[in-house]
Amino acid sequence: MIQETSAAAYDTIDRITDEQIVYNELEKGVATDLELCDRLGWTINRITGRRNKLFKNGKVKKMYKKENPSGRYAIVWGVVA
């Protein structure tokens, strides 16, 4: 059983979400989803869901498209100023 004081202390902990981590990384510089994977060491599936939510909430935007190593074009994402 968790003590009431332990539960209260746990509630005061500042938790950083995966979305915040993705946002913080984009604040450092624009990136494609694959570049974010490389920077954070995460899988593409972990990146795209978090970045999609940031996009839908108006926190990041499409900056431009660039060719990736496979020859396909990818969206470069950046934070909304």
C-alpha positions, 0 to 999 in steps of 0.5 A, spaced: 500 500 500 502 506 498 502 511 503 498 518 502 505 522 503 508 518 498 502 519 493 502 526 494 510 527 493 509 523 486 504 528 484 508 533 485 514 530 480 514 534 474 514 529 468 516 530 461 512 527 456 515 524 449 511 530 446 515 535 450 522 531 448 520 532 440 518 539 441 525 541 445 529 537 439 525 541 434 527 547 438 534 546 437 533 546 429 528 543 424 528 536 422 525 530 418 522 525 422 528 520 420 532 525 423 529 526 429 529 518 430 537 519 429 537 525 434 533 521 439 535 514 438 527 512 437 523 508 432 519 512 427 513 510 430 515 513 437 516 519 433 511 520 428 505 520 433 508 525 438 510 530 432 503 529 429 500 531 435 504 537 436 502 539 429 495 538 430 495 542 436 499 548 432 506 547 436 510 545 430 509 546 422 511 544 415 517 548 413 519 545 407 521 538 403 528 535 402 530 529 399 532 524 404 538 518 403 533 513 399 531 519 394 524 520 396 522 527 399 520 528 406 517 534 410 522 538 414 518 540 421 520 546 425 517 549 431 511 555 430 514 562 432 
